[in-house]
Amino acid sequence: MSTIRDKLREYRTAGYYTEFEYHWTMAVDLDRCTGCEACVVACQAENNLPIVGEKRMRQGREMKWIRIERYWDDSEYPNARLNFIPMLCQHCDEAPCEIACPVFATYHNQDGLNAQVYNRCIGTRTCAVYCPYEVRFFNWFTYTWDEPLEQQLNPDVTVREKGVMEKCTFCVQRINRAKDLARDEDRRVADGEAQPACAQACPTDAIVFGDRNDTDSAVSRKLEDPRAYEVLKELNTHPSVVYLKNARAPLAGEEDDGHHGDESESHASPVMWPDESSEAVA
Amino acid sequence: MSIGVFEAARPVIKGLIIAVLAIIGAYIGHWVHGATLNDYTPVQPIEFSHEVHAGENEIPCEYCHSWAGRSATAGVPSVETCVGCHKGLTEVRDKPDVVKLFDYWERGEGIPWVKVHDTPDFVHFRHKPHIRGGVECQTCHGPVEEMARVTRRVDLNENLRMPWCIDCHTEEDVANGRDCLTCHY
């Protein structure tokens, strides 16, 4: 007889799903990212994110499912460069947050999505502590929208209340819609049919979203890029968001050795470089 | 070493407290159950009878609730839809509720219907996949064509509670039907 403990263990064993039906994946080309934050705004509008205000922001209670992190490199003024990394829920296949949740409010579904079920969440905030990417946000208050802004709330997305955790869903409402339309014609979701708000808003197409199981999809082609790397890969979280390393031409007077500066500089950079980067990047 | 009266009676007092709490709990439970698991028949602004329209006159559900097959919500027909038919039906023009309808029409107002079958905000029930899957409207809404005033019948749909959804999704072996993200997002 299998006890509930056995079932929990089975549920939490790595690879509960041996293969995903769809494996939704996002590729973020850091070379294309201009840091314009259009994705941030699009996400805010699509997913009913509240404006927490200046005071709450100072208290670290911001709500941004996707944010642009800025990293200055070590160079001095004329050569100083700014690196942007859009950071959002990585939808890790081995997600630390899923192990943490005592009530299974967060779990992995058959599409490779890291789900957050608001009505199941009891607000222990353990998942936010466990998340190495700091992309989970807690509703400290029931936020309200001033008139007439409540009219622009997205009816396809739950308006969260006080006491629940929330995070990027890869715009699951759009994925569900695309799957629904595909089901009408009895086919799989075609590449590009399901687009999260951030990917749709990105003016430089830095964010590409699609199904990794489909080898022809735009995102699969991006994954084959030698610049591709995963953030905090050493934690073995197996993220579903893959970044393409920022590989720019060297400035005048800089050595063209594949990356800017010398070896010590690249180590000092907070950007996680892939292991094989120095050979691969021209 | 003597034992005080209070200390000797401690198990009895403990038992009494538990008993009282149990009775209060039972009352509260009964009240909550009764308040939430009941048939629900709100009074509508117009005494629209599904018995007459869908029953006697056999108007198909999707003639008025035309969005059911192609969107998440089944939708309530506009006043225009009602008037479209009733303009030609002069023999019922003097009935008080039809007069009310034409009052709304002339004022250019919508009718503030009271929603009978409603799900919470965090449940994204979608009609379209259910219609596509061949679920009859009556499976969830009951025999509406026999209702003079629409009732949400607790014996049919358990007030649209999740176990009821899951039971059907399990029985019918719906693809990913038990995945939380199917409805909650």
Interface residues (C-beta under 8 A of the other chain):
Chain A: E21 Y107 N109 Q110 D111 L113 A115 V117 Y118 N119 R120 D156 V157 T158 V159 T169 V172 Q173 N176 D180 R183 D184
Chain B: A72 P120 D121 F122 V123 H124 R126 K128 P129 R132 N176 D179 C180 L181 T182 H184 Y185
